[in-house]
């Protein structure tokens, strides 16, 4: 039997997950039902935040957070150029202007210094800063919050890669440093909802506003109604919102998955540790992405930094050769500033150094130790080294 193809990430579904979805399918509510609140409560427990607002995906989470915080036409928002397009695009959805920040070349993370450089390029006050946690590691939120606070900017913490990750002084999405934090439950993330997202915050008023916006801006609160509140059908639309609701089917799957977060995190950390040990035997031209001090990451991705020139090859050739050997990889990320949609020709040396070297290797909960070693042997072979 041939070995299975190893993608860079995939979901891990068990019978409990299937049963949770079936229960919803047999219930009265496929959407806007009780599973939403149950999942939001569970997510607060997992992150330490006071409020959680479930929504349709990580992109809508970013849009909801920025819109509820008042980002509007012409407002300047700082976004690291190493991220998924959605972080920057959400600013554009609100009519805001993106100023890109460089990143540390070894971790891919925004730093206080790169944020300061980006803020210095703003021609008006900065409205929002969007630090992006990458692969499971958190930015130095204390340093970023200090600088953003001096500028009077709000902070939206893009935690889509970091559910379950811990800093020395808290957890990703706990609201200690950010006005809001966003999460994604895409199947390649640590927990899967099919599609899904959420925003966490410690501001109850902000959470209420996001709940209205995720459902077309509707309100049924008698204290807010302009019309006759005694009319049982009365609902009013005071805000321009969207249909960013999360179906109960997806919420049930996400809640079932969330109950296994500690188990998922432990296995992902073990896989990363095995990779770390194995890559250390491949010489100085390949190594894990840099590590942040005093953190306990829940690894979403495993990123290796490779000097392809030193091996006399190209990343394109390596990626193609690995795929022929049944190993999938990915790049996280092509710098957003270089995409046609933004076309910013500024030089970002940290991001460019990161991009030239990064290669994401397979990492998912159901991956066996033998499969990890298979990836390393394939990589060693492709790079022309002695197979391990």
C-alpha positions in Angstrom: 0.0 0.0 0.0 1.4 3.4 -1.0 1.9 6.0 1.8 -0.8 8.6 2.1 -0.2 12.1 0.8 0.7 14.5 3.7 -0.8 18.0 3.3 0.6 20.9 5.3 -2.5 20.8 7.4 -5.8 19.1 7.8 -8.7 18.6 10.2 -9.0 15.7 12.6 -12.6 14.5 13.1 -13.7 11.8 15.5 -17.1 10.2 16.3 -17.8 12.8 19.0 -17.6 15.5 16.4 -19.8 13.6 14.0 -22.4 13.0 16.8 -22.4 16.7 17.7 -23.3 17.6 14.1 -25.9 14.9 13.9 -27.6 16.2 17.0 -28.0 19.6 15.4 -29.3 18.1 12.2 -32.0 16.4 14.2 -32.9 19.5 16.2 -35.1 22.5 15.4 -32.3 24.9 14.7 -29.7 24.7 11.9 -28.8 28.3 12.4 -29.4 31.2 14.9 -30.0 28.5 17.6 -28.6 27.5 21.0 -25.3 26.1 19.8 -24.0 29.6 19.0 -24.2 30.8 22.6 -22.8 27.5 23.9 -19.8 27.8 21.6 -19.2 31.4 22.5 -19.2 30.5 26.2 -16.8 27.7 25.6 -14.5 30.0 23.6 -14.5 32.5 26.5 -13.3 29.7 28.7 -10.6 28.7 26.3 -9.2 32.2 25.8 -9.9 34.0 29.1 -11.9 36.7 27.4 -15.2 38.1 28.8 -17.1 38.0 25.5 -17.0 36.0 22.3 -18.9 36.7 19.1 -19.1 33.7 16.7 -19.3 34.5 13.0 -18.9 32.9 9.6 -15.1 32.9 9.2 -11.9 34.6 10.2 -12.3 37.3 7.5 -15.7 38.3 8.7 -14.3 38.4 12.2 -11.7 41.0 11.2 -14.3 43.0 9.4 -16.8 42.9 12.3 -14.1 44.0 14.8 -12.8 46.9 12.7 -16.3 48.1 11.8 -17.5 47.9 15.4 -14.4 49.8 16.6 -15.3 52.6 14.2 -12.7 52.2 11.4 -14.0 54.2 8.5 -13.2 56.1 5.3 -9.5 57.1 5.2 -8.6 55.8 8.6 -5.0 54.5 8.8 -4.5 51.0 10.0 -1.1 49.3 10.5 -0.9 45.7 9.2 2.3 43.5 9.0 3.0 42.5 5.4 3.5 38.8 6.4 0.0 37.7 6.9 -3.0 36.4 4.9 -4.6 38.9 2.6 -7.7 39.1 4.8 -6.0 41.1 7.5 -5.3 44.0 5.1 -8.5 43.5 3.1 -10.7 43.9 6.1 -9.3 47.4 6.6 -10.2 48.1 2.9 -13.8 46.8 3.5 -14.2 49.6 6.1 -12.8 52.2 3.7 -9.5 52.4 5.7 -6.0 52.8 4.4 -3.4 50.2 5.0 0.2 51.0 6.0 2.3 47.9 6.0 4.8 47.1 8.7 7.9 45.0 8.3 8.5 41.9 10.4 11.3 40.2 12.2 13.1 38.1 9.6 13.4 35.0 11.9 9.9 34.9 13.4 7.8 36.7 10.8 6.2 38.8 13.5 5.6 42.5 13.8 7.8 44.1 16.4 7.7 47.3 18.3 10.5 48.6 16.0 8.7 47.7 12.8 5.4 49.1 14.1 7.2 52.4 15.0 8.6 52.6 11.5 5.2 52.1 10.0 3.6 54.6 12.2 6.3 57.2 11.3 5.1 56.9 7.7 1.5 57.8 8.5 0.4 61.3 7.5 -2.4 61.4 10.0 -3.2 59.7 13.4 -3.3 55.9 13.3 -6.7 54.5 14.0 -5.9 50.8 14.4 -3.0 48.4 14.8 -3.4 44.8 13.7 -0.6 42.6 15.1 -0.7 39.1 13.5 0.3 36.0 15.5 2.0 33.7 13.1 2.1 29.9 13.0 1.1 29.8 16.7 3.6 32.3 18.1 2.4 35.6 19.6 3.8 39.0 18.9 5.2 40.9 21.9 1.8 42.3 22.7 3.0 44.4 25.7 5.5 46.3 23.6 3.0 46.7 20.7 0.2 47.8 23.0 2.5 50.3 24.7 3.3 52.0 21.4 -0.2 51.8 20.0 -1.6 53.3 23.3 0.8 56.2 23.0 -0.8 56.9 19.6 -4.3 56.5 20.8 -4.9 53.6 18.3 -7.2 50.6 18.9 -5.7 47.1 18.7 -7.3 44.2 16.8 -5.2 41.1 17.5 -5.3 38.7 14.6 -5.1 35.4 16.5 -6.3 33.2 13.7 -3.1 31.1 14.0 -3.0 31.2 17.8 -6.0 29.6 19.5 -4.6 27.9 22.6 -1.2 29.8 22.5 0.0 31.3 25.7 2.3 34.2 26.5 4.1 34.6 29.8 1.4 36.9 31.0 -1.7 35.4 29.4 -3.3 33.8 26.4 -3.9 34.8 22.8 -7.3 36.6 22.6 -7.6 37.2 26.3 -8.1 40.9 25.9 -5.3 42.0 28.1 -3.7 44.1 25.4 -6.2 44.3 22.6 -9.6 45.8 22.1 -10.6 42.7 20.2 -9.0 39.5 18.9 -10.1 37.4 15.9 -10.0 33.7 15.3 -10.5 31.3 12.4 -11.8 27.8 12.5 -10.9 26.8 8.9 -10.1 23.0 8.6 -6.4 23.6 8.6 -6.5 25.5 11.9 -6.1 23.8 15.3 -9.9 23.4 15.6 -12.3 23.1 12.7 -15.8 24.3 12.2 -15.9 23.6 8.4 -15.9 27.4 8.1 -16.1 29.6 11.1 -14.6 32.5 13.0 -15.0 34.5 16.2 -14.1 37.8 17.9 -13.2 37.9 21.6 -13.3 41.1 23.6 -13.6 42.3 27.2 -16.0 45.1 26.1 -19.6 44.0 26.5 -20.8 47.0 24.4 -18.5 46.2 21.6 -19.7 42.6 21.6 -23.3 43.6 21.5 -22.5 45.8 18.5 -20.8 43.0 16.7 -23.7 40.7 17.3 -26.0 43.2 15.7 -23.7 43.7 12.7 -23.2 40.0 12.1 -27.0 39.7 11.5 -27.8 42.7 9.2 -27.7 45.2 12.0 -31.0 44.0 13.4 -32.2 44.8 16.9 -35.2 43.5 18.8 -34.3 45.2 22.1 -37.4 47.0 23.4 -35.2 49.8 24.8 -33.8 50.5 21.3 -36.9 50.2 19.2 -38.3 53.3 17.5 -41.6 51.6 16.7 -44.1 50.0 19.0 -42.3 47.4 21.2 -45.5 45.6 22.0 -45.7 44.3 18.4 -44.4 40.7 18.7 -43.0 40.9 15.1 -41.1 44.2 15.7 -37.5 44.2 14.5 -35.6 47.2 13.3 -32.4 47.8 11.4 -30.4 50.7 12.9 -27.0 49.8 11.4 -25.7 48.6 8.1 -24.7 45.0 8.9 -24.0 41.8 7.0 -25.0 38.1 7.1 -21.9 36.9 9.0 -23.8 34.4 11.1 -22.3 31.0 12.0 -24.7 28.1 11.5 -25.4 25.9 14.5 -24.1 22.9 12.5 -20.6 24.6 12.4 -20.8 25.8 16.0 -21.6 22.3 17.3 -18.5 20.9 15.4 -16.4 23.8 16.7 -17.5 23.3 20.3 -16.8 19.6 20.1 -13.3 20.3 18.6 -12.7 23.0 21.3 -13.2 20.4 24.0 -10.0 18.7 22.7 -7.9 21.8 22.5 -5.4 20.7 25.1 -5.0 17.4 23.5 -4.6 19.0 20.0 -2.0 21.4 21.4 0.1 18.7 23.1 0.3 16.6 20.0 1.2 19.6 17.8 3.9 20.6 20.2 5.3 17.1 20.1 5.4 17.1 16.3 7.2 20.5 16.4 9.7 19.1 18.9 10.4 16.1 16.7 10.9 18.4 13.7 13.2 20.7 15.7 15.4 17.8 16.7 15.5 16.3 13.2 16.3 19.6 11.4 19.1 20.3 13.8 20.9 17.3 12.2 20.6 18.7 8.7 23.2 21.5 9.2 23.4 25.2 9.4 21.5 26.0 6.2 18.1 24.8 7.5 16.5 25.5 10.8 13.1 26.1 12.5 11.7 29.6 12.4 12.8 31.7 15.3 11.2 31.2 18.7 9.7 33.9 20.9 10.8 33.8 24.6 8.5 32.9 27.4 5.7 31.4 25.2 3.8 28.1 25.0 2.6 28.1 21.4 -0.2 25.9 20.1 1.5 25.3 16.8 -0.8 25.9 13.8 2.1 25.6 11.3 5.6 24.3 11.3 7.8 26.7 9.3 11.4 25.9 8.4 13.8 28.5 7.2 16.0 27.2 4.4 18.9 28.8 2.5 18.0 27.2 -0.8 21.0 28.8 -2.6 23.4 27.1 -0.2 21.9 23.8 -1.3 22.3 24.7 -4.9 18.6 24.5 -5.6 15.4 26.6 -5.7 12.4 26.5 -3.5 10.2 25.7 -6.6 12.3 22.6 -7.3 12.1 21.6 -3.6 8.3 22.0 -3.4 7.8 20.1 -6.6 10.1 17.3 -5.6 8.5 16.9 -2.2 5.1 16.7 -3.8 6.3 13.9 -6.0 7.3 12.1 -2.8 3.9 12.6 -1.2 4.7 15.6 0.9 2.7 18.8 0.7 4.1 22.2 1.6 3.0 25.8 1.6 4.4 29.3 1.9 3.2 31.5 4.7 3.2 34.1 3.2 3.9 36.0 0.0 4.2 39.5 1.5 0.9 41.3 1.0 2.5 44.5 0.0 3.8 42.8 -3.2 0.4 41.6 -4.3 -1.2 43.4 -7.2 -4.1 44.6 -5.1 -1.7 46.7 -3.0 1.4 47.0 -5.2 3.5 48.8 -2.6 7.1 49.0 -3.9 8.6 49.9 -0.6 11.5 47.7 0.6 10.7 45.5 3.6 13.9 43.7 4.4 12.7 41.6 7.2 9.6 40.3 5.3 11.7 39.7 2.2 14.3 37.7 4.1 11.5 35.7 5.7 9.7 35.1 2.4 12.9 33.9 0.6 13.6 31.2 3.2 10.2 30.0 4.6 8.7 26.6 3.8 5.8 25.2 5.8 6.0 21.5 6.4 3.1 19.1 7.3 1.8 19.4 10.8 -1.6 18.1 11.9 -3.0 16.3 14.9 -3.4 12.9 13.2 0.1 12.8 11.8 2.2 9.9 13.1 5.8 10.0 14.2 6.7 7.8 11.2 5.2 10.3 8.9 7.1 13.1 10.5 10.4 11.2 9.9 9.2 10.5 6.4 8.9 14.2 5.7 12.4 14.8 7.1 13.9 12.0 5.0 12.2 13.4 1.9 13.4 16.9 2.6 16.9 15.6 3.2 16.9 13.6 0.0 15.6 16.5 -2.0 18.2 18.8 -0.6 20.9 16.3 -1.6 21.8 15.3 1.9 22.3 11.9 3.5 18.8 10.5 4.2 18.1 10.2 7.9 
